[in-house]
Amino acid sequence: MSSSDATKSKDGLKKRSVAGSFLFKFPHGDERKAQAALFKRSGKVSTYQHKFAPISGSVEKYDVTPLATALREINEETGLTPSSIELFRVGKPYSFVDESIGREWTINPFGFRLKEKSEGGRGEEGITIDWEHEGFEWFNPLDVNGSDEFGGVPKLVNSLRRVWPEYDLGQRAAEVLTSGLQQLRDDHESGARQLGDLAISTLRNLIVEMDSDVIDDDWWANIRMAAWHICQARESMGAAIISATVKALDRIENIITQDVPPQEKIRMIVDALENQLIQHKSTTDRIRDAFVDYLRQHVIQSMGSKEIISILTLSSSSTISACLLQAADRLGVSIDLRILESRPLYEGVTLASKLLVVETNSIDLNVTLYTDASSALAADGIDIVVLGADRISTLGDVSNKIGSLPAILCQRHVAPNAKVVVLSETEKIARPDLIKDHLVEENSSAELVRTWKGIVKGADLIEKISSGGEHDGVRGKKVRVRNLYFEWIPAIFVHAYVTDEGLLSVENITERSNWIGKETDRFFKQL
């Protein structure tokens, strides 16, 4: 742990910002059986000798972010590279003073999962400690404590509970949160609205399982900390999850201030969150009605004698499928629907299959599937591009399924008069941030490579090398297979945002974004 970034405050304390990383392993992939590694600091370090600690290091001036510090320190102190670990928890930073050594620490806690060899990692055998440590041990996170007998560094438990909030919830509530966070992180099939529902359900279920005989400031802080981690579980879907969670916290806050017994408060909270879930289910109906109105006013009126609307879309979205079916049913025109297949998971093909199983004589819907590479052919002569949204920035830029931007760029060339319409719940509007501040979600390269097997010679070898493995005769060769799920469409390409609150302007979106930002800060900033 270097001291090059240390500064002195007015009271003479040296101020130090550090990244503290907890390394976890999950037997048989079950996070409820988590074990956390704590490293015993050696006699050669300058502070807290022979004390258990996470992997720690100063945030240096050349570190882009505290996360960059964490990855660097893990590599220096354990020999593990990014291919052997996975970030799975980001804790809320905090500060404290240790007057015994004249330091003011700012801790940026992280939780990393140790990958097994079967995943391309090196497993526990890959950990090689350096001079800063004299050993490490695995602990049940709930067994870690701040006693002198345990022998941890100052505020060890406080750092741990910020990446493992289960520490303060009790066993049953902890299991609910652990399971919910794992589902949010691993579910790559559900849309953002469904994940928002899962966020609300997880919060409701852990409140039911908590010890709520006394609902005080500590109880409320534990709920907000759990909610913080729910909001961090899937960055790419974070807008919908954060909006849903913040609304839930607002409902809870209004109830816990009432003068009624604790168990009555819990019943009222559960009812309020159930009501929020019910209201969630009706958002698609409202978007569907707004979409039909938009088509009537902005597309059909300009069609003249044309009786066919040509629409281009991609990916699988329950909102899009519902809107398309209602448009075909209500507008009395034929719909020529062109769908890009959406590799590697072929969500476009899934969307087509959903639409084709609907049997009704009132719907005149003709579906054509195109490869992703033929976006220009698919866009030729269309009237409208219909896209979903996983996130909408404060300036109206839209994050959606990879392939959306090429489709729109092709449309602008071959069908420049076509409209680009985004169908979205207002909950997908994100708090104020620049596009560069939003995490790009990258997923397993195996999803791509497995589609090549039996077709591309050497696909098995590419998968092995790209996941960090080696193969006789090709050591030193580097292959990187990138599997990105989402990309940004600039607001200048979007003609209309059709939402559960009707048509929104960019100004409306900015206003909602600012509200989300203020509410998020109100609930989480002081944790």
N, C-alpha and C positions, 0 to 999 in steps of 0.2 A: 504494500500500500504506500504509494509515493505521497509526498507532501508538497509537490510543486504548485498545486492549485490552492493551497491554504492561504486564507486572508485573515486579518485581525479585525474584530468588531470593536466598537467604542469602549466596551468594558474589558478589553484586553484578551478576550477569548479567540483562539484560532478557529476559523470557520472552515469546515470541510464538507464537501458534498461527495457521497459515495454511492456506489451501486452494491446492494447486498442480494446475492442470488442463492436461493434454496434449490437444491437438486433433489427431485423426487423420482421414485420408481413405483410402479403399480403392478403388483403380482397378478398375472393373468389378465392384465388390462383393466382391472377393477380399481377405480380411483377411491372407492370406499375403503380399500385396504392400503392406502398410501403409506409410504415410508419416506422420510426426509433425511438427507445426509447432512450431518454437521461436521465441520472440519476443526480439529484441535490446533490452535495457533501455536507455532513453535517458540522456542526461547530466543530466536534470532529477530523476531519482529519487534517494533518499537512500542506497541501498545497491546494490552490484554493478552499477555503471554500465557500459554497453556489453557486458554479458554475456548469453549466450543463456539463456533460462529458459522454463518453462511459464507460463501465465497465472496470476498469483499475487495473493493478497490476504489481509489479516488477517481472522480470524474475529471479527466484532464481537459485542458483547453482544446486539444486536438480531437477530442471525442465529439462526434456529431450529436449524440444523444446519450442519456444514461444507459439505454439499452446497448449501445455500442460499447460502453464501458463494461457492462456485464459480460458480453460475449468475449471481449478481450481478456478480462480477468479470469473467466472460466478456462480459456485456452492456456493462459500462463500458469495457472495454479493447479490445473487437473490434466492438461494435455488434450482435453476434449475439443473438437471442432464443431461448427454449426451442424454438420451432417449427423452428429451423434446425440444432439439434444433438440428439444422442441419447446419454444416458449408457450406456456399454457396459462400463466397467471401474471397480471401486472398489478402490483400493490399500490395503494395510495401513498405517495411520499409523505414524510413527516420529519420534524426536527426535534432535537433534545440537546440539553447541555450536560456535559460531564465535567463538573468543576474540579474533580480530582486530578485531571490531566489538562485542564484549561482548554477544553475543546467544545465547540458547538457543531454537532453533526446534523447533516441533512441526509436522510436515508431514502434511497429509491429502491424499494423491494421488488424482486422478480421471482417467479417460480418457473423452473425448467423441468421438463420430463426427460429422463434418460432413455434414449432409444435402445432397443435390443438389437442384436446382430441380425435377426430376421428382417428388421426394418432398414438395414443399411447402416446402423449405428455400430458402436463397439462394445456396448454393454458396460457392466461394472468393471470388467477387466480392462477397459480403456482408460480408467482413471489412474493417472500417475501424478502424485502430489509433488510439489516443489518444496523449496527450503522454508517457505512461509508456514508449513504445516508439519505436524509430527504424526498425523494419522486422521482417520475419519470413521464415523460410526453412523448406522442407520437407526432412526427412531420413528415410532408412531408419533405423528405431529402432536397428538393430544397429550403425550407424555412429556413433552418439553416444558420446562418451567423455569422460573427466574430465581430459584433458590441458590444459595452458595454451594450446597451439596451437588447440584446439577452442574454448576461450573460453566455457565454461559457468559458471553459478553453482555454488557449493559443493554437493556431493551431488546434482548433476543426474542422474547415472547411477543413484544409489540411488533417487531419486524415480521415474525412468522405469521401472526394472526392477520396481517395485512395481505398476505398471499394465500392464507388458509383461514378464511373467516369462520370456517366450521369450528374452529377452536373455541368460539364463544357461544355456540348455538345449542349445545346439547346434542346427544347422539342421534336421535331420530330426525331432528331438524337439520343437522349436519349432513346426514345421508340424503335428505331431500335436495339440499343445495348442491352437493357434490354431483348427484345424478343429473340434476337440471342443467348445471354448467357443462357437464360432459355431453348431454344431448344437444345443447345449443351449439357447442363447438363442432360436433361431429356430423350434424344433420346438414347435408349438402343437397337435399332434395326439396325440402320445404321452402316456400317463399318467405319473404320478410314478414308479411302479416302473420303467417303461421308461427314464425319464431317469436314475434311479439306476443302472441297468445301463450306460447310456452313460457316466456319470461314472466307474464302475469300469473300463470298457474304455479310456477315454481315459487314465486314470492308468497302466494296464497297458501300453498301447502306447507312451506317451512314455518309460516306464522301459526298454522294450526298445530304443528308439532312442537313448537317452542314452549318453554316454561314461561307462562304469562301470568303468574299469580300477582306479579307487580309489573306494571307498565310504566317505566320511568325513563330517564334520560339514557341510561345504559341500554335498556331494551331498544329504544328508538335508534341509538347509534349502531347497534348490532344489525338491525333491519336495514339501515341505510348502507352499511358496509357490505352486507350480502347483496343489496341492490346494485351497488357500485360494481361488484364482480359480474353480476348478471349483465350489466351494460357493457362490460369489457369482453364478454365471452366470444362474440363474433364481430370483429371490427367492420367487416364489409357489410354486414347487416345491422350495424350499430344504430343507425338512425331510427329505424322502426322499433328496435328493442329499447333504446333510450327513451323515446317518446312514450311508449306504452308503460315503461317502468316509472318514469317521472309522473305520469298521470296517476298511476297506482299509488305512489308515495303521497301525492297531494290528497287523494281520498283518505289514505290512512291517517295523515296528519290531522285532517279535519275531525276525525273520529276520536283520536287518542286525547284530544284536548277537552272532550266532553266529560261532564261529571256523572259517569256511570261506572258500575263495577267492572273490573278487568275482563271477566269472562263475557260480559255483555259487549264490551268493546271488540273482543275477538269475533263474536258473532256478527257484529255490525261490519267489521272489516271484511270478513269472508263474503257477506252479502254484497258489499260494495264492489269487491273484485269480481264476483260472479256477474254482477250487472255490467261491469266494464267488458267482460268477455262476450256477453250477449250483444252489447252495442257494437263490438268489433265485428261480429258476424254479419251485421247489416251494412257494413261499409261497401261491400261489393255491389249490393243492390243500388246504392246511391251513385256509385261510379258508373254502373251500367246505364242508369237512366240519363246521367249527364252526357255519356258518350253518344247515345242515340240522339239526344237533342243537338249535340255538336254536329253529327253527320247530317241531320236535317238542314241545319242552318248554314253550314259552311262547305258541304260537299255536294249534297243532292241538288241544292238550288242552282249550283253552277254546272251541273251535268247536262242540262238541256234535255234532249231526247234519249240520251244514253240510259240504259236500264241495268247496267252492270257496274258495281263498285269493285275496283281492283285494289286489294290490300296486301301489303307485305309485312310479315312479322317474323319473329324467331323466338326460341326458348319456350319453356312450358310455364304458363301462368294461369292459375284458376281465374284471376280477374280478367285477363285477356280473353280466355275461352268463353266466360260468361257474357262479356260485352259483345263478342262477335256473334254468338248465338242469338242474343236479344236483338241485335241490329238486323240480322237476317230475318228474324221473326216479325219485327215491327215495321220495317221500312218498306216492305213490298218490292224490293229489288233483289236481283241476283248478286251474290257476292263471289267474286273470283279471289280466293285466298291463296296466297303464295307464302310458303313457310320454309325458311332455311333450316337445315337439319340440326344445327347447333352441336358440333362436336366439342369435347370427346364423349359427353354423356347423352348426346342425341335427344335433348329436351324438345327440339322442334318436332321430331318424329313422335315423341310422346304427346305433344299438343295435338298433332294431326289425328292420332289414334283416339284421343278423347272426343274430338269433334265428330269423328266419323261414326261413333257408336250411338250418337243421338239420333233417334228415329222420330221424325215428325214431318208431315207433309207440308207444313207451313214454312219450312226453312229451305231456301234454295241456295245451297252452299257447295261450291266446287273447290276442292283442295288440290294444290300441286306442291310437291316437295322438291326443293332444290338443294344441291350441295352448297356448303358455305362459300366455296370458291366461285360460285356462279351468281354472286350477289347482283352484278350488273344485268345479267339476263333476267333474273327474278324481278328486278326493279323497273324494267322497261315498260312504260305505259301505265304505271300504277297511279292511283288517285291519292293514296294515303299510306304512310308507314306507321304502324302501331307498335309502340314499345312499352314495356313495363319499366319499373324503376326499383332499384334496391336502395338507392339513396339519392336525395336531391340536395345540392349544396345551397348555401345562402344566396348565391348569385344565379340559381336556376340551372346549373350544370347537372347532368343526370348520369349516375353510375348504373350501368345495366350489363347484361350478359355480354361476354366477349363476342365480337362480331357485329355488334350494333353500330359502331362507328363506320366500319367499312360499308355496311348496308346503306347508311345515310349518305356517305360520300358518293357511292354509286348512284343512288337516287337523284342526288343533285346534278349529276352529269346526264343521266338518261331520261329522267322524269322531273325536271326542275320545277314544275308547277305543283307537284304533289305536296301534301301536308304531312308534317311529322308530328304525331300526337303521342304524348306520354300519358299512360293510365296509371294512377298512383293514389294510394292513401296519403292523406296529409301527414300521417305519422312518419313517413319516410323522409320528411324534410329534416335535414341535419342541423345541429347547432353551428354557429358561425365558425368556419375554418376555410382555409384555402385548399384547393384540390390536392396540392402536394402534401398537405398535412394528414390526408386520409390514407390509411394503410392499404396497400395493394395485396389482396389475398392470393397467395400462391399455394397450389395444392399438389398432391402427390403426382409425380411424373408417371407413376404406374398406370394411372387412368388413361394416359395417352398411349403409352408403350404397349399395353395389353391389346389395344385395337389393331396393332401392327402385326401381332404374332400370327404366324402362318402365312403372312403376306410379304413382310419385309425381312429379308435375310439379315440375321444378326440382331434382331429386335431384343432377344433375351440378353445379349451382350450389352446393348445400349442401356437397357434397364439396369443391369448390374453396375456398370460404370457410373451412370448418372446418379445412382443412389449412394455413391461413395465407396463402392466395392472395387475389387481389383480382379484382373483375369490374366492368366499366364500369357505372355507375349504382347500384352497391350498396356503394361504398366507405364504410367507417364502420360498416356492419352487422356484427354479431357473431353467429356461429353456432357452437356447440360441440356436437359429437357425441361422447358418451362410450361407450366400448366396454370395459366391465369384464368380466373373466372369472370372478372369484371373489368370494364373500361369506362372512360368518361366521354360523354357526348356534350360538347359545349352548348350553352343556352342559345347561342345565335342560330343553331340548327333546328330548334324546337319551335313549332307554331302554336301549340296549345298544351297546357297541363290540365288534364281532366281528372278531377279528384272527387272524393266523397263530399266535398263542400262546393262542388261545381267547378267552373273554370277559374283557375288562379293565374294572376299575373306574377311576374318576377318580383314586383313590389310586395304582393301578398306573401310570397314565399320568404322573402327577406324578413318580413315582420314576424312570421311564424318561427323562423330560424332564430331570431333574436330572443323570442319568448322561451324557446327550448334551452338556449344558452343560459338565460337568467335562472330558470328553474333548476337546471342541472347544477349550477354553481350554488344555488341556495341549499340544495340537499346534500351535496358532496364536498364542497370546498373546505368546510371546517372539520371534516373527519380526521 
